[in-house]
Amino acid sequence: MPWLSEPGATGGGTSPTDVAQILLDHIDAPSGRDRLRLLVGDDAPGQVAAVLHRRHEEYRLEPRFNSAFEGERAPNH
């Protein structure tokens, strides 16, 4: 996990009841069947962005990943 967390912290944030309602609304929505992932909580987008950035930085160390962009500009970050 790339973000700081206090030992034993629950994270606070979105209540379990609100999370459940968000999930039910997502499942009931026509577009809900087209998406595997759902961002829940105000801090979720930033956390996902941090994880994806770190993953991308690590993949850039793999020559085969960079060669997948042959003919295109390889990503810098």
N, C-alpha and C positions, 0 to 999 in steps of 0.2 A: 504494500500500500504506500503510495508516494506522498501522502499527506500526513501531517503530524496527528498523533492521537494520544491522549492521556491514558495511562494504564487504568483499566477498569471503567473507562468512560463509555457511556451508552451512545454518545453522539448527539443526543437531543434531537432537535429538528422536527421533521414531520412525524406526527403521531401515527401509531399503528392503525387507528381507525381511518385517518385520512389516506394512508397508503393503501389500505384495503379498498377504499372507494375509488381511488385513482386506478387501481388494477381492474376493478369491476367495470368502470367506465371505459377503459381501454379495450377490454374483452368484448364489451357490447358494441363498441364502435365498429362500423364497417371496415375502417382502415386497420383496426386492431389485429385482424387476421393476416395482415401483410407485413407486420413488424415483429421481429423477434425480441428486440430490446426496447426498454422503456426507461426513461430518466425520471426518477422520483426524488423529490427534495430539491430545495433551492441550490444546494451545493453540488448536486450530481453532475451538471454539465462541466463544471470546472474540474471535478475529480476525473471524469472520463477523459477530458482533454489532456490532463496531466499523464494519465496512464498511457494513452495513445501516443503522446509525444515521446515518452520514455521507451515504449515498445519500438517506435519507428527509429529512434536513435540506435537502439540495439540491432535492429535488422540491417541498418546501414553498414554495420561491420561485416555483414555477410556478402561476399562478392556476387553470389547468385541473385540476391535481392536486387542489387544495383543493376545487374545485367538484364533483369526483367523489364527495365525501362529503356532498353536499347532502341534507338530510333526516336526516343522521346527524351526530354530533359529529365534526368534523375532528380528525385526530390532532395532538397537541401536539409529539410528538417522534418 
